[in-house]
């Protein structure tokens, strides 16, 4: 396969159509998938005030989108085990392109751009082997696939580009197969981990979920400027058990569990929907099945439980704030000790808010 360096050298002048910047579409701080009251699916940009900066149609329900760091362009990834992604011009609503997973691969719902926006990284499964893969696509070549590398585990879900330019991959550990949909095929042997890679795919570090709670599937991640990664889990084991569902990685090859308040994990139904840093310091994790958002200080100690039905999307933005969304169209101002409705829209917001930072 042609290397990324060779490909980019040969394609320096080739590009998809030029895009406007995010400022031209209302200066959103985050994007999200949503469903309108008529049942149509959308990609939506939200401002820091919780207002809608833009809304453009999607052909099917989205899960998460990768936002280009500079241009008003997003790649909406099909829900797992989907095999397509849509390149959306957020200024016009045009579906510029469909990205199709290679034969015997499927996507896992998340993707991330390189800091310069030239490369897109997608989480995938090799269906035959069951192993996770990271697909590498060059925007300058109309999202031509130029490389791939092992994800470091099974079931890679969320992928982040870290402030250092390295990549973080949440390997959930769960094997599925398109023939059986979302059925989980390896719960007895799953081994979730967080894997850190260089931009070229070199493995830098692995932090594995302890064997005693190996059924704690690592699904979602967010990072601070210093490289601390907050991790959100979805428990696949004994429903009466209540392992810690949030942990932190600080570059030591270890996942340090959050310090939950007494009994806090028992009301979460084993499920964290999304995680984020907080603009004023600390971290947040949404638990839509538990109807709440949990906040943690910089040491990982739980500070508050904010109640809100079906709240899931959480994110922070560079201006210093954080937002949350729910399935009833509410956009919340999220702070360490407060969750307050900022705006309400006639939409059902989907699981994730993707920051444009």
C-alpha positions as CSV (number, residue, x, y, z in Angstrom):
1,X,0.0,0.0,0.0
2,X,1.3,3.5,-0.8
3,X,2.6,5.2,2.3
4,X,1.0,8.4,3.6
5,X,4.1,10.4,2.9
6,X,4.4,9.2,-0.7
7,X,0.7,9.8,-1.3
8,X,0.7,13.3,0.2
9,X,3.7,14.3,-1.9
10,X,2.0,13.2,-5.1
11,X,-1.4,14.7,-4.2
12,X,-0.4,18.1,-2.7
13,X,-2.4,20.0,-5.3
14,X,-5.4,17.6,-5.3
15,X,-8.2,18.5,-2.9
16,X,-11.9,18.2,-2.2
17,X,-13.8,21.4,-2.9
18,X,-12.8,24.4,-0.8
19,X,-14.8,24.9,2.4
20,X,-15.8,28.0,4.4
21,X,-14.5,28.2,8.0
22,X,-16.6,27.5,11.1
23,X,-17.0,31.2,11.6
24,X,-19.0,31.3,8.4
25,X,-21.6,29.0,9.8
26,X,-22.3,30.8,13.1
27,X,-19.2,30.0,15.1
28,X,-20.4,26.7,16.7
29,X,-18.4,25.3,19.5
30,X,-19.6,21.7,19.0
31,X,-21.5,19.5,16.6
32,X,-24.0,16.7,17.3
33,X,-26.4,14.4,15.5
34,X,-30.1,14.9,16.1
35,X,-33.5,13.8,15.0
36,X,-36.2,16.4,14.1
37,X,-39.9,16.0,15.1
38,X,-40.8,14.8,11.6
39,X,-38.3,11.9,12.0
40,X,-35.6,13.3,9.7
41,X,-31.9,13.1,10.8
42,X,-29.6,16.0,11.1
43,X,-26.1,17.2,11.9
44,X,-26.4,20.3,14.1
45,X,-23.9,22.9,15.2
46,X,-24.3,24.5,18.7
47,X,-22.9,27.8,19.9
48,X,-21.5,28.5,23.4
49,X,-24.9,30.0,24.3
50,X,-26.7,26.7,23.3
51,X,-28.2,28.2,20.2
52,X,-28.3,26.4,16.8
53,X,-25.6,27.7,14.5
54,X,-26.5,25.4,11.6
55,X,-28.6,22.3,10.9
56,X,-28.1,20.1,7.9
57,X,-29.8,16.9,6.8
58,X,-28.3,13.4,7.2
59,X,-29.5,10.4,5.2
60,X,-29.6,8.2,8.3
61,X,-29.1,8.3,12.0
62,X,-25.6,9.5,13.0
63,X,-23.6,8.5,16.0
64,X,-20.6,10.8,16.2
65,X,-18.9,13.0,13.6
66,X,-15.3,14.1,13.2
67,X,-15.1,17.9,12.9
68,X,-12.5,19.4,10.6
69,X,-10.3,21.6,12.8
70,X,-10.6,24.7,10.6
71,X,-13.2,24.2,7.8
72,X,-16.9,23.8,8.1
73,X,-16.8,20.2,7.2
74,X,-17.6,17.1,9.2
75,X,-17.5,13.4,8.6
76,X,-20.5,11.7,10.0
77,X,-19.8,8.0,10.8
78,X,-22.6,5.4,10.6
79,X,-23.6,3.7,13.8
80,X,-21.8,0.4,14.3
81,X,-21.6,-1.9,12.6
82,X,-22.0,0.5,9.7
83,X,-19.8,0.5,6.6
84,X,-20.1,4.1,5.4
85,X,-19.4,7.7,6.5
86,X,-20.7,10.9,4.9
87,X,-18.6,14.0,4.3
88,X,-20.9,16.9,5.0
89,X,-20.4,20.5,4.0
90,X,-21.9,22.2,7.0
91,X,-22.4,25.5,5.2
92,X,-24.5,24.1,2.3
93,X,-25.7,20.7,3.6
94,X,-24.1,19.0,0.5
95,X,-23.1,15.4,1.0
96,X,-19.8,15.8,-0.8
97,X,-18.7,12.2,-0.6
98,X,-19.5,8.8,0.8
99,X,-16.5,7.1,2.5
100,X,-16.8,3.3,2.3
101,X,-15.1,0.9,4.6
102,X,-12.8,-1.6,2.9
103,X,-14.1,-5.1,2.2
104,X,-14.5,-7.2,5.4
105,X,-14.2,-4.1,7.6
106,X,-16.8,-2.0,9.4
107,X,-16.8,1.3,11.2
108,X,-17.3,1.7,15.0
109,X,-19.0,5.0,15.1
110,X,-16.2,7.5,15.8
111,X,-13.3,9.2,13.9
112,X,-10.8,12.0,14.4
113,X,-8.9,14.4,12.3
114,X,-5.1,15.1,12.6
115,X,-4.4,18.6,14.0
116,X,-3.8,20.0,10.5
117,X,-7.0,18.5,9.1
118,X,-5.2,16.6,6.4
119,X,-5.7,13.0,7.7
120,X,-8.9,11.3,9.0
121,X,-8.5,8.3,11.4
122,X,-11.4,5.9,11.7
123,X,-12.0,3.1,14.2
124,X,-12.8,-0.2,12.5
125,X,-13.0,-4.0,12.8
126,X,-11.5,-6.5,10.6
127,X,-14.5,-8.8,10.4
128,X,-12.5,-12.0,9.6
129,X,-10.0,-11.7,12.4
130,X,-12.1,-9.8,14.8
131,X,-9.2,-7.4,15.5
132,X,-9.5,-3.7,15.7
133,X,-8.0,-1.5,13.0
134,X,-7.4,2.2,12.5
135,X,-8.1,3.4,9.0
136,X,-6.1,6.4,7.7
137,X,-7.7,8.6,5.0
138,X,-6.1,11.6,3.1
139,X,-8.5,14.5,2.7
140,X,-6.3,15.9,-0.1
141,X,-7.0,12.8,-2.1
142,X,-10.8,13.1,-1.6
143,X,-10.5,10.9,1.5
144,X,-8.5,8.2,-0.2
145,X,-7.5,5.4,2.1
146,X,-3.7,5.6,2.4
147,X,-2.9,3.4,5.4
148,X,-4.2,1.3,8.3
149,X,-2.7,-0.1,11.5
150,X,-3.8,-2.3,14.4
151,X,-5.8,-0.5,17.1
152,X,-4.1,-2.4,19.9
153,X,-7.2,-4.5,20.8
154,X,-10.7,-5.6,19.9
155,X,-13.7,-3.3,19.4
156,X,-12.1,0.2,19.1
157,X,-14.7,2.8,19.7
158,X,-13.7,6.4,20.3
159,X,-10.5,7.8,19.0
160,X,-8.9,11.2,19.9
161,X,-6.1,13.3,18.6
162,X,-4.2,14.4,21.7
163,X,-2.7,17.9,22.1
164,X,0.7,16.3,21.4
165,X,-0.5,15.0,18.0
166,X,-0.5,11.4,19.2
167,X,-3.7,9.3,19.0
168,X,-5.6,7.7,21.9
169,X,-7.9,4.7,21.1
170,X,-10.5,3.3,23.4
171,X,-10.5,-0.5,22.7
172,X,-13.8,-1.7,24.2
173,X,-12.8,-5.3,24.0
174,X,-16.1,-6.6,22.6
175,X,-16.2,-8.6,19.5
176,X,-19.2,-8.4,17.2
177,X,-20.1,-9.6,13.7
178,X,-22.3,-7.9,11.1
179,X,-24.2,-11.2,10.7
180,X,-25.4,-10.9,14.3
181,X,-25.7,-7.2,14.6
182,X,-24.7,-5.8,18.0
183,X,-24.6,-9.2,19.7
184,X,-21.6,-9.5,22.0
185,X,-19.6,-12.6,21.1
186,X,-16.7,-12.7,23.6
187,X,-17.8,-11.4,27.0
188,X,-15.9,-14.1,28.9
189,X,-12.5,-13.3,27.3
190,X,-12.8,-9.5,26.6
191,X,-9.7,-7.4,27.4
192,X,-10.4,-3.7,27.0
193,X,-7.6,-1.2,27.0
194,X,-6.5,2.4,26.2
195,X,-3.8,2.4,23.5
196,X,-1.7,5.5,22.7
197,X,-0.1,5.8,19.2
198,X,2.2,8.1,17.4
199,X,0.6,9.8,14.3
200,X,2.2,7.2,12.1
201,X,0.7,4.3,14.1
202,X,3.6,3.4,16.3
203,X,2.4,2.0,19.7
204,X,3.6,4.2,22.6
205,X,1.7,2.9,25.6
206,X,-1.2,0.5,26.6
207,X,-3.2,0.8,29.8
208,X,-5.3,-2.4,30.3
209,X,-8.4,-2.7,32.3
210,X,-7.6,-4.9,35.4
211,X,-8.4,-8.6,35.1
212,X,-10.8,-8.5,38.0
213,X,-13.1,-6.2,36.1
214,X,-12.1,-7.2,32.5
215,X,-15.8,-6.9,31.4
216,X,-15.7,-3.1,31.9
217,X,-15.8,-2.0,28.3
218,X,-13.9,1.2,27.6
219,X,-16.0,3.2,25.2
220,X,-15.4,7.0,25.5
221,X,-12.5,9.2,26.2
222,X,-11.6,12.9,26.5
223,X,-8.3,14.7,27.1
224,X,-6.9,17.7,28.8
225,X,-4.2,20.0,27.5
226,X,-1.6,18.2,29.6
227,X,-2.5,14.8,28.1
228,X,-4.6,13.4,31.0
229,X,-7.3,11.2,29.6
230,X,-10.7,10.6,31.3
231,X,-12.3,7.3,30.4
232,X,-15.9,6.2,30.4
233,X,-16.9,2.5,30.7
234,X,-19.9,0.3,30.1
235,X,-20.1,-2.7,32.3
236,X,-20.9,-6.1,30.7
237,X,-20.6,-8.3,33.8
238,X,-22.9,-9.2,36.7
239,X,-25.7,-6.6,36.7
240,X,-25.6,-6.5,40.5
241,X,-21.9,-5.5,40.6
242,X,-21.0,-1.9,40.5
243,X,-17.4,-1.4,39.3
244,X,-16.0,2.2,38.8
245,X,-17.2,3.4,35.5
246,X,-14.8,6.4,35.2
247,X,-11.0,6.2,35.3
248,X,-8.0,8.4,34.4
249,X,-4.9,7.9,32.5
250,X,-1.8,10.1,33.0
251,X,0.8,8.4,30.8
252,X,1.8,5.7,33.3
253,X,0.4,2.7,31.5
254,X,-2.3,2.6,34.3
255,X,-6.0,3.4,34.6
256,X,-6.7,5.0,37.9
257,X,-10.3,4.7,39.0
258,X,-12.3,7.7,39.9
259,X,-13.3,8.2,43.6
260,X,-17.1,7.9,43.5
261,X,-19.4,9.0,46.3
262,X,-20.8,6.2,48.4
263,X,-23.3,4.2,46.3
264,X,-23.0,6.5,43.3
265,X,-22.2,3.7,40.8
266,X,-25.2,1.6,41.8
267,X,-27.7,3.9,40.1
268,X,-26.0,4.2,36.7
269,X,-27.1,0.8,35.2
270,X,-23.5,0.1,34.4
271,X,-23.4,2.7,31.6
272,X,-21.5,5.9,31.0
273,X,-22.6,7.5,27.8
274,X,-19.9,10.2,27.2
275,X,-17.1,12.0,29.0
276,X,-15.5,15.4,28.8
277,X,-13.2,17.8,30.5
278,X,-14.7,20.8,32.3
279,X,-13.7,24.2,31.1
280,X,-13.0,25.4,34.6
281,X,-11.0,22.3,35.6
282,X,-12.1,18.8,36.4
283,X,-14.2,16.3,34.4
284,X,-17.7,15.1,33.7
285,X,-19.4,11.8,32.7
286,X,-22.9,11.4,31.5
287,X,-25.0,8.4,32.6
288,X,-28.2,8.5,30.5
289,X,-29.6,5.3,31.9
290,X,-29.1,6.7,35.4
291,X,-30.5,10.1,34.4
292,X,-27.6,12.2,35.5
293,X,-24.2,13.8,34.9
294,X,-21.4,13.2,37.4
295,X,-18.6,15.7,37.9
296,X,-15.1,15.1,39.3
297,X,-12.4,17.4,40.4
298,X,-8.8,17.3,39.1
299,X,-7.9,14.6,41.6
300,X,-10.7,12.3,40.3
301,X,-12.9,12.7,43.4
302,X,-16.6,12.9,42.6
303,X,-18.0,16.4,43.4
304,X,-21.7,16.3,42.3
305,X,-24.5,14.4,40.7
306,X,-26.7,16.5,38.4
307,X,-30.1,14.9,37.6
308,X,-31.5,15.1,34.0
309,X,-33.5,12.5,32.1
310,X,-31.8,11.0,29.1
311,X,-28.8,13.3,29.2
312,X,-25.8,12.0,27.2
313,X,-23.8,14.5,25.1
314,X,-21.2,16.4,27.1
315,X,-18.3,18.5,25.9
316,X,-16.1,21.5,26.7
317,X,-14.9,24.4,24.5
318,X,-11.9,26.7,24.4
319,X,-13.8,29.8,25.7
320,X,-13.9,28.1,29.0
321,X,-17.3,26.5,29.3
322,X,-19.0,23.1,28.9
323,X,-22.3,21.9,27.4
324,X,-24.6,18.9,27.8
325,X,-27.5,17.8,25.7
326,X,-30.4,15.3,26.1
327,X,-33.0,13.5,24.0
328,X,-35.6,16.2,24.6
329,X,-33.8,19.0,22.9
330,X,-32.4,20.7,26.0
331,X,-28.9,22.2,25.9
332,X,-27.4,22.6,29.4
333,X,-24.7,24.8,30.8
334,X,-22.5,22.2,32.6
335,X,-20.4,23.3,35.5
336,X,-18.8,21.4,38.4
337,X,-21.7,22.2,40.8
338,X,-24.5,23.1,38.4
339,X,-26.4,21.8,35.4
340,X,-28.7,24.5,34.0
341,X,-30.9,24.6,30.9
342,X,-29.6,27.3,28.4
343,X,-31.8,26.6,25.5
344,X,-34.5,24.1,24.3
345,X,-35.0,23.1,20.7
346,X,-37.5,20.9,18.9
347,X,-35.0,18.1,18.4
348,X,-33.9,14.8,20.0
349,X,-30.1,15.1,20.4
350,X,-28.1,11.9,19.9
351,X,-25.4,10.5,22.2
352,X,-22.4,12.8,21.6
353,X,-21.3,16.4,21.4
354,X,-18.0,16.8,19.4
355,X,-16.0,19.8,20.3
356,X,-14.6,22.0,17.6
357,X,-11.5,22.7,19.7
